[in-house]
């Protein structure tokens, strides 16, 4: 099972730029959102108007991990944005904001980033025995409000993730912890 110490060792091994404390947060709110911060280029937790919604029915601690721009340099475009996890499930998340006509390009890029991150975490044994999930979240932003883009799924990619990575792939902008 992954804990903060194993994450810290992993981070030290890949020579990253931030302390683990700067990349992780424990949240017990019933609902919160994740979005990419435009100034820092790192995924952050917000109370409202985010790209990805986390529903925490039990109000137990949910762990948030900023990956792109925190665990890894933002120049490494092959990593997903962040993850949320508890003792049972580890969810990798890639956030994309786009124009509607580019949603398939963004979906394909997001799927690739998720896959490469999952492989890295599995190779470093950071997941433990948790169930793995991956989320490709595509939104549009207008007047500072995010709208979820639907109809971006790829069934063959979902089968590939399940077969090759033992990971459920979702094209959604929401995760519900029960």
C-alpha positions in Angstrom: 0.0 0.0 0.0 1.3 3.4 -0.9 2.0 5.9 1.9 3.5 9.3 2.0 7.0 7.9 2.8 7.0 5.6 -0.3 5.9 8.6 -2.3 8.7 10.7 -0.8 11.3 8.0 -1.7 9.9 7.8 -5.2 10.0 11.5 -5.6 13.6 11.7 -4.4 14.5 9.0 -6.9 13.2 10.9 -9.8 14.7 14.2 -8.6 11.6 16.3 -8.6 11.3 19.9 -7.8 8.8 20.0 -4.9 8.5 18.5 -1.4 5.8 15.8 -1.1 4.0 18.0 1.3 3.6 20.6 -1.5 2.0 18.0 -3.8 -0.4 16.3 -1.5 -3.5 17.3 0.5 -6.0 15.4 2.6 -9.6 16.5 2.1 -12.7 15.4 4.0 -15.2 17.7 2.4 -18.4 16.1 1.0 -17.9 17.8 -2.4 -14.9 19.6 -3.9 -13.6 20.3 -7.4 -10.2 20.1 -9.0 -8.9 22.4 -11.7 -5.7 23.4 -13.4 -4.5 26.7 -11.9 -3.7 29.0 -14.8 -0.9 30.8 -13.0 1.0 27.9 -11.4 0.1 25.3 -14.0 -0.6 22.8 -11.2 -3.9 21.1 -10.4 -5.5 22.6 -7.3 -8.6 22.0 -5.1 -11.4 24.5 -5.2 -14.8 24.7 -3.6 -16.7 25.5 -6.8 -16.4 25.9 -10.5 -13.7 23.3 -11.2 -13.2 20.9 -14.0 -13.5 17.7 -12.1 -15.9 17.1 -9.2 -15.2 14.7 -6.3 -18.2 13.5 -4.3 -17.2 12.2 -0.9 -20.3 10.5 0.5 -18.7 9.4 3.8 -16.6 12.6 4.5 -13.6 10.3 5.1 -10.2 11.7 4.1 -9.6 11.7 0.4 -6.0 12.2 -0.7 -5.2 14.6 -3.5 -1.9 14.4 -5.4 -0.7 17.0 -7.9 1.4 15.1 -10.4 2.1 17.4 -13.4 4.1 20.5 -12.3 4.6 19.2 -8.8 5.7 15.5 -8.7 7.1 15.9 -12.3 8.3 19.0 -14.1 5.6 20.6 -16.2 8.0 20.2 -19.1 7.3 16.4 -19.0 4.1 16.4 -21.1 3.7 12.6 -20.7 2.2 12.7 -17.2 -1.4 13.2 -16.1 -2.4 16.2 -14.0 -3.3 14.7 -10.6 -4.8 11.8 -8.7 -7.3 11.3 -5.9 -7.3 8.2 -3.8 -8.3 6.5 -0.6 -7.4 3.1 0.9 -9.4 1.3 -1.8 -9.1 3.1 -5.1 -6.5 5.2 -6.9 -7.9 7.6 -9.6 -5.6 9.2 -12.1 -7.0 12.4 -13.7 -6.2 14.3 -16.8 -7.9 17.6 -17.3 -8.3 19.2 -20.7 -9.9 22.5 -21.6 -10.6 22.8 -25.3 -12.6 24.0 -28.1 -15.3 21.5 -29.2 -13.7 20.8 -32.5 -10.4 19.6 -30.9 -12.0 17.2 -28.3 -10.9 14.0 -30.1 -7.3 15.2 -30.3 -7.4 16.2 -26.6 -9.0 12.9 -25.7 -6.2 10.9 -27.4 -3.5 13.0 -25.8 -5.2 12.7 -22.3 -5.4 8.9 -22.7 -1.7 8.7 -23.6 -0.7 10.9 -20.5 -2.8 8.7 -18.2 -1.4 5.5 -19.6 2.2 6.7 -19.2 1.6 7.9 -15.6 -0.1 4.6 -14.6 2.8 2.6 -16.0 5.3 4.7 -14.1 3.4 4.4 -10.8 2.9 0.6 -11.3 6.7 0.2 -12.1 7.5 2.1 -8.8 4.9 0.0 -6.9 3.1 3.1 -5.7 -0.5 1.9 -6.0 -0.4 -1.1 -3.7 -3.4 -3.3 -3.9 -5.8 -0.5 -4.7 -8.2 -0.7 -7.6 -7.1 1.7 -10.4 -9.2 4.1 -12.3 -8.3 6.7 -14.9 -10.4 9.7 -15.9 -10.2 11.8 -19.1 -12.0 15.0 -18.2 -12.6 17.4 -21.1 -14.3 20.7 -20.4 -14.9 24.0 -22.2 -14.5 27.3 -20.4 -16.7 30.3 -21.1 -16.9 33.4 -18.9 -14.9 31.6 -16.2 -17.4 28.7 -16.0 -16.6 25.1 -17.0 -18.9 22.9 -19.1 -18.3 19.2 -19.4 -17.9 17.9 -22.9 -19.6 14.6 -23.5 -19.4 12.2 -26.5 -15.6 11.7 -26.3 -15.4 8.1 -25.3 -13.3 5.4 -27.0 -14.5 1.9 -26.3 -11.3 0.3 -27.7 -9.1 2.5 -25.5 -11.2 1.5 -22.5 -10.7 -2.2 -23.3 -7.0 -1.6 -23.8 -6.6 0.1 -20.4 -8.4 -2.8 -18.7 -6.5 -5.5 -20.5 -3.0 -3.9 -20.4 -3.1 -1.8 -17.2 -5.9 -3.5 -15.1 -7.4 0.0 -14.9 -10.9 1.2 -15.6 -10.9 4.2 -18.0 -13.7 6.7 -17.8 -14.6 9.7 -19.9 -16.2 11.7 -17.1 -15.5 14.7 -15.0 -16.7 13.2 -11.7 -15.7 10.6 -9.2 -17.9 9.4 -6.3 -16.2 7.9 -3.3 -18.6 5.7 -1.2 
